[in-house]
């Protein structure tokens, strides 16, 4: 499982009461720096 964490202030990434959405992983890339880029789309 991936738990995104957003730190800081400013505009909210997700509004309060954001509905639960099931996502499907469509691509995953690991960079040399150790960062992993995951691309998701809503499941059908």
PDB file of N, CA, C and O in Angstrom:
ATOM      1  N   UNK A   1       0.839  -1.177   0.000  1.00  0.00           N
ATOM      2  CA  UNK A   1       0.000   0.000   0.000  1.00  0.00           C
ATOM      3  C   UNK A   1       0.879   1.233   0.000  1.00  0.00           C
ATOM      4  O   UNK A   1       1.959   1.250   0.591  1.00  0.00           O
ATOM      5  N   UNK A   2       0.406   2.244  -0.660  1.00  0.00           N
ATOM      6  CA  UNK A   2       1.092   3.530  -0.697  1.00  0.00           C
ATOM      7  C   UNK A   2       0.208   4.543   0.009  1.00  0.00           C
ATOM      8  O   UNK A   2      -0.979   4.664  -0.295  1.00  0.00           O
ATOM      9  N   UNK A   3       0.787   5.263   0.943  1.00  0.00           N
ATOM     10  CA  UNK A   3       0.060   6.296   1.661  1.00  0.00           C
ATOM     11  C   UNK A   3       0.688   7.637   1.326  1.00  0.00           C
ATOM     12  O   UNK A   3       1.723   7.993   1.890  1.00  0.00           O
ATOM     13  N   UNK A   4       0.068   8.396   0.403  1.00  0.00           N
ATOM     14  CA  UNK A   4       0.639   9.709   0.078  1.00  0.00           C
ATOM     15  C   UNK A   4       0.501  10.660   1.255  1.00  0.00           C
ATOM     16  O   UNK A   4      -0.539  10.713   1.912  1.00  0.00           O
ATOM     17  N   UNK A   5       1.543  11.394   1.505  1.00  0.00           N
ATOM     18  CA  UNK A   5       1.539  12.384   2.572  1.00  0.00           C
ATOM     19  C   UNK A   5       1.925  13.720   1.945  1.00  0.00           C
ATOM     20  O   UNK A   5       2.936  13.833   1.252  1.00  0.00           O
ATOM     21  N   UNK A   6       1.104  14.718   2.204  1.00  0.00           N
ATOM     22  CA  UNK A   6       1.378  16.059   1.698  1.00  0.00           C
ATOM     23  C   UNK A   6       1.646  16.948   2.892  1.00  0.00           C
ATOM     24  O   UNK A   6       0.814  17.054   3.793  1.00  0.00           O
ATOM     25  N   UNK A   7       2.802  17.587   2.905  1.00  0.00           N
ATOM     26  CA  UNK A   7       3.180  18.457   4.004  1.00  0.00           C
ATOM     27  C   UNK A   7       3.198  19.893   3.530  1.00  0.00           C
ATOM     28  O   UNK A   7       3.454  20.169   2.357  1.00  0.00           O
ATOM     29  N   UNK A   8       2.928  20.798   4.439  1.00  0.00           N
ATOM     30  CA  UNK A   8       2.995  22.215   4.100  1.00  0.00           C
ATOM     31  C   UNK A   8       1.650  22.882   4.229  1.00  0.00           C
ATOM     32  O   UNK A   8       0.735  22.371   4.873  1.00  0.00           O
ATOM     33  N   UNK A   9       1.551  24.030   3.604  1.00  0.00           N
ATOM     34  CA  UNK A   9       0.309  24.788   3.670  1.00  0.00           C
ATOM     35  C   UNK A   9      -0.063  25.250   2.271  1.00  0.00           C
ATOM     36  O   UNK A   9       0.709  25.091   1.325  1.00  0.00           O
ATOM     37  N   UNK A  10      -1.236  25.814   2.153  1.00  0.00           N
ATOM     38  CA  UNK A  10      -1.707  26.283   0.852  1.00  0.00           C
ATOM     39  C   UNK A  10      -2.984  25.577   0.455  1.00  0.00           C
ATOM     40  O   UNK A  10      -3.738  25.111   1.309  1.00  0.00           O
ATOM     41  N   UNK A  11      -3.225  25.498  -0.826  1.00  0.00           N
ATOM     42  CA  UNK A  11      -4.441  24.881  -1.339  1.00  0.00           C
ATOM     43  C   UNK A  11      -4.448  23.389  -1.014  1.00  0.00           C
ATOM     44  O   UNK A  11      -3.432  22.707  -1.148  1.00  0.00           O
ATOM     45  N   UNK A  12      -5.628  22.885  -0.576  1.00  0.00           N
ATOM     46  CA  UNK A  12      -5.752  21.476  -0.231  1.00  0.00           C
ATOM     47  C   UNK A  12      -5.661  20.616  -1.487  1.00  0.00           C
ATOM     48  O   UNK A  12      -6.213  20.959  -2.532  1.00  0.00           O
ATOM     49  N   UNK A  13      -4.952  19.492  -1.368  1.00  0.00           N
ATOM     50  CA  UNK A  13      -4.849  18.547  -2.469  1.00  0.00           C
ATOM     51  C   UNK A  13      -6.162  17.787  -2.621  1.00  0.00           C
ATOM     52  O   UNK A  13      -6.630  17.577  -3.740  1.00  0.00           O
ATOM     53  N   UNK A  14      -6.763  17.370  -1.497  1.00  0.00           N
ATOM     54  CA  UNK A  14      -8.028  16.657  -1.504  1.00  0.00           C
ATOM     55  C   UNK A  14      -9.013  17.414  -0.616  1.00  0.00           C
ATOM     56  O   UNK A  14      -8.678  17.739   0.523  1.00  0.00           O
ATOM     57  N   UNK A  15     -10.217  17.701  -1.107  1.00  0.00           N
ATOM     58  CA  UNK A  15     -11.196  18.392  -0.274  1.00  0.00           C
ATOM     59  C   UNK A  15     -11.687  17.492   0.859  1.00  0.00           C
ATOM     60  O   UNK A  15     -11.571  16.269   0.780  1.00  0.00           O
ATOM     61  N   UNK A  16     -12.233  18.098   1.907  1.00  0.00           N
ATOM     62  CA  UNK A  16     -12.812  17.320   3.002  1.00  0.00           C
ATOM     63  C   UNK A  16     -13.926  16.446   2.453  1.00  0.00           C
ATOM     64  O   UNK A  16     -14.697  16.876   1.595  1.00  0.00           O
ATOM     65  N   UNK A  17     -14.009  15.217   2.950  1.00  0.00           N
ATOM     66  CA  UNK A  17     -15.061  14.324   2.510  1.00  0.00           C
ATOM     67  C   UNK A  17     -14.809  13.711   1.146  1.00  0.00           C
ATOM     68  O   UNK A  17     -15.756  13.285   0.485  1.00  0.00           O
ATOM     69  N   UNK A  18     -13.562  13.655   0.708  1.00  0.00           N
ATOM     70  CA  UNK A  18     -13.217  13.068  -0.585  1.00  0.00           C
ATOM     71  C   UNK A  18     -13.701  11.626  -0.611  1.00  0.00           C
ATOM     72  O   UNK A  18     -13.358  10.864   0.293  1.00  0.00           O
ATOM     73  N   UNK A  19     -14.487  11.215  -1.611  1.00  0.00           N
ATOM     74  CA  UNK A  19     -15.038   9.856  -1.630  1.00  0.00           C
ATOM     75  C   UNK A  19     -13.951   8.796  -1.846  1.00  0.00           C
ATOM     76  O   UNK A  19     -12.957   9.035  -2.531  1.00  0.00           O
ATOM     77  N   UNK A  20     -14.166   7.619  -1.243  1.00  0.00           N
ATOM     78  CA  UNK A  20     -13.240   6.497  -1.418  1.00  0.00           C
ATOM     79  C   UNK A  20     -13.253   6.085  -2.889  1.00  0.00           C
ATOM     80  O   UNK A  20     -14.318   5.885  -3.473  1.00  0.00           O
ATOM     81  N   UNK A  21     -12.082   5.960  -3.479  1.00  0.00           N
ATOM     82  CA  UNK A  21     -11.956   5.581  -4.884  1.00  0.00           C
ATOM     83  C   UNK A  21     -10.992   4.414  -5.003  1.00  0.00           C
ATOM     84  O   UNK A  21      -9.898   4.451  -4.441  1.00  0.00           O
ATOM     85  N   UNK A  22     -11.390   3.381  -5.728  1.00  0.00           N
ATOM     86  CA  UNK A  22     -10.508   2.243  -5.968  1.00  0.00           C
ATOM     87  C   UNK A  22      -9.690   2.536  -7.217  1.00  0.00           C
ATOM     88  O   UNK A  22     -10.234   2.851  -8.275  1.00  0.00           O
ATOM     89  N   UNK A  23      -8.372   2.426  -7.075  1.00  0.00           N
ATOM     90  CA  UNK A  23      -7.467   2.733  -8.182  1.00  0.00           C
ATOM     91  C   UNK A  23      -6.727   1.485  -8.624  1.00  0.00           C
ATOM     92  O   UNK A  23      -6.534   0.547  -7.850  1.00  0.00           O
ATOM     93  N   UNK A  24      -6.315   1.491  -9.885  1.00  0.00           N
ATOM     94  CA  UNK A  24      -5.547   0.395 -10.477  1.00  0.00           C
ATOM     95  C   UNK A  24      -4.187   0.942 -10.896  1.00  0.00           C
ATOM     96  O   UNK A  24      -4.112   1.963 -11.580  1.00  0.00           O
ATOM     97  N   UNK A  25      -3.116   0.271 -10.490  1.00  0.00           N
ATOM     98  CA  UNK A  25      -1.764   0.670 -10.866  1.00  0.00           C
ATOM     99  C   UNK A  25      -1.539   0.311 -12.333  1.00  0.00           C
ATOM    100  O   UNK A  25      -1.690  -0.848 -12.719  1.00  0.00           O
ATOM    101  N   UNK A  26      -1.177   1.303 -13.154  1.00  0.00           N
ATOM    102  CA  UNK A  26      -0.958   1.035 -14.578  1.00  0.00           C
ATOM    103  C   UNK A  26       0.517   1.129 -14.967  1.00  0.00           C
ATOM    104  O   UNK A  26       0.919   0.603 -16.005  1.00  0.00           O
ATOM    105  N   UNK A  27       1.324   1.795 -14.140  1.00  0.00           N
ATOM    106  CA  UNK A  27       2.763   1.891 -14.439  1.00  0.00           C
ATOM    107  C   UNK A  27       3.515   2.236 -13.166  1.00  0.00           C
ATOM    108  O   UNK A  27       3.018   2.984 -12.324  1.00  0.00           O
ATOM    109  N   UNK A  28       4.720   1.684 -13.028  1.00  0.00           N
ATOM    110  CA  UNK A  28       5.577   1.997 -11.901  1.00  0.00           C
ATOM    111  C   UNK A  28       7.016   2.078 -12.401  1.00  0.00           C
ATOM    112  O   UNK A  28       7.511   1.164 -13.060  1.00  0.00           O
ATOM    113  N   UNK A  29       7.679   3.193 -12.074  1.00  0.00           N
ATOM    114  CA  UNK A  29       9.079   3.384 -12.480  1.00  0.00           C
ATOM    115  C   UNK A  29       9.903   3.789 -11.271  1.00  0.00           C
ATOM    116  O   UNK A  29       9.475   4.625 -10.475  1.00  0.00           O
ATOM    117  N   UNK A  30      11.076   3.204 -11.133  1.00  0.00           N
ATOM    118  CA  UNK A  30      12.000   3.594 -10.070  1.00  0.00           C
ATOM    119  C   UNK A  30      13.131   4.403 -10.702  1.00  0.00           C
ATOM    120  O   UNK A  30      13.759   3.955 -11.662  1.00  0.00           O
ATOM    121  N   UNK A  31      13.383   5.571 -10.172  1.00  0.00           N
ATOM    122  CA  UNK A  31      14.466   6.425 -10.658  1.00  0.00           C
ATOM    123  C   UNK A  31      15.756   6.095  -9.906  1.00  0.00           C
ATOM    124  O   UNK A  31      15.714   5.483  -8.839  1.00  0.00           O
ATOM    125  N   UNK A  32      16.880   6.490 -10.452  1.00  0.00           N
ATOM    126  CA  UNK A  32      18.177   6.252  -9.815  1.00  0.00           C
ATOM    127  C   UNK A  32      18.242   6.862  -8.424  1.00  0.00           C
ATOM    128  O   UNK A  32      18.936   6.351  -7.545  1.00  0.00           O
ATOM    129  N   UNK A  33      17.518   7.955  -8.228  1.00  0.00           N
ATOM    130  CA  UNK A  33      17.519   8.647  -6.933  1.00  0.00           C
ATOM    131  C   UNK A  33      16.778   7.872  -5.851  1.00  0.00           C
ATOM    132  O   UNK A  33      16.872   8.210  -4.671  1.00  0.00           O
ATOM    133  N   UNK A  34      16.038   6.831  -6.246  1.00  0.00           N
ATOM    134  CA  UNK A  34      15.246   6.074  -5.284  1.00  0.00           C
ATOM    135  C   UNK A  34      13.779   6.465  -5.284  1.00  0.00           C
ATOM    136  O   UNK A  34      12.957   5.805  -4.649  1.00  0.00           O
ATOM    137  N   UNK A  35      13.451   7.529  -5.991  1.00  0.00           N
ATOM    138  CA  UNK A  35      12.056   7.959  -6.109  1.00  0.00           C
ATOM    139  C   UNK A  35      11.307   6.968  -6.991  1.00  0.00           C
ATOM    140  O   UNK A  35      11.823   6.528  -8.018  1.00  0.00           O
ATOM    141  N   UNK A  36      10.096   6.621  -6.589  1.00  0.00           N
ATOM    142  CA  UNK A  36       9.258   5.723  -7.378  1.00  0.00           C
ATOM    143  C   UNK A  36       8.072   6.518  -7.909  1.00  0.00           C
ATOM    144  O   UNK A  36       7.363   7.176  -7.147  1.00  0.00           O
ATOM    145  N   UNK A  37       7.862   6.453  -9.225  1.00  0.00           N
ATOM    146  CA  UNK A  37       6.747   7.149  -9.864  1.00  0.00           C
ATOM    147  C   UNK A  37       5.692   6.105 -10.196  1.00  0.00           C
ATOM    148  O   UNK A  37       5.917   5.219 -11.021  1.00  0.00           O
ATOM    149  N   UNK A  38       4.538   6.217  -9.545  1.00  0.00           N
ATOM    150  CA  UNK A  38       3.428   5.304  -9.788  1.00  0.00           C
ATOM    151  C   UNK A  38       2.316   6.055 -10.506  1.00  0.00           C
ATOM    152  O   UNK A  38       1.980   7.178 -10.129  1.00  0.00           O
ATOM    153  N   UNK A  39       1.750   5.451 -11.528  1.00  0.00           N
ATOM    154  CA  UNK A  39       0.627   6.021 -12.282  1.00  0.00           C
ATOM    155  C   UNK A  39      -0.586   5.132 -12.066  1.00  0.00           C
ATOM    156  O   UNK A  39      -0.537   3.923 -12.292  1.00  0.00           O
ATOM    157  N   UNK A  40      -1.672   5.750 -11.626  1.00  0.00           N
ATOM    158  CA  UNK A  40      -2.904   5.017 -11.342  1.00  0.00           C
ATOM    159  C   UNK A  40      -4.044   5.531 -12.200  1.00  0.00           C
ATOM    160  O   UNK A  40      -3.991   6.648 -12.715  1.00  0.00           O
ATOM    161  N   UNK A  41      -5.086   4.704 -12.354  1.00  0.00           N
ATOM    162  CA  UNK A  41      -6.328   5.131 -12.984  1.00  0.00           C
ATOM    163  C   UNK A  41      -7.471   4.524 -12.171  1.00  0.00           C
ATOM    164  O   UNK A  41      -7.279   3.518 -11.488  1.00  0.00           O
ATOM    165  N   UNK A  42      -8.650   5.124 -12.239  1.00  0.00           N
ATOM    166  CA  UNK A  42      -9.781   4.556 -11.500  1.00  0.00           C
ATOM    167  C   UNK A  42     -10.087   3.144 -12.011  1.00  0.00           C
ATOM    168  O   UNK A  42     -10.077   2.893 -13.216  1.00  0.00           O
ATOM    169  N   UNK A  43     -10.359   2.229 -11.074  1.00  0.00           N
ATOM    170  CA  UNK A  43     -10.732   0.858 -11.449  1.00  0.00           C
ATOM    171  C   UNK A  43     -12.131   0.844 -12.040  1.00  0.00           C
ATOM    172  O   UNK A  43     -12.959   1.699 -11.725  1.00  0.00           O
ATOM    173  N   UNK A  44     -12.384  -0.117 -12.882  1.00  0.00           N
ATOM    174  CA  UNK A  44     -13.711  -0.225 -13.481  1.00  0.00           C
ATOM    175  C   UNK A  44     -14.509  -1.285 -12.798  1.00  0.00           C
ATOM    176  O   UNK A  44     -15.660  -1.523 -13.165  1.00  0.00           O
TER     177      UNK A  44
END
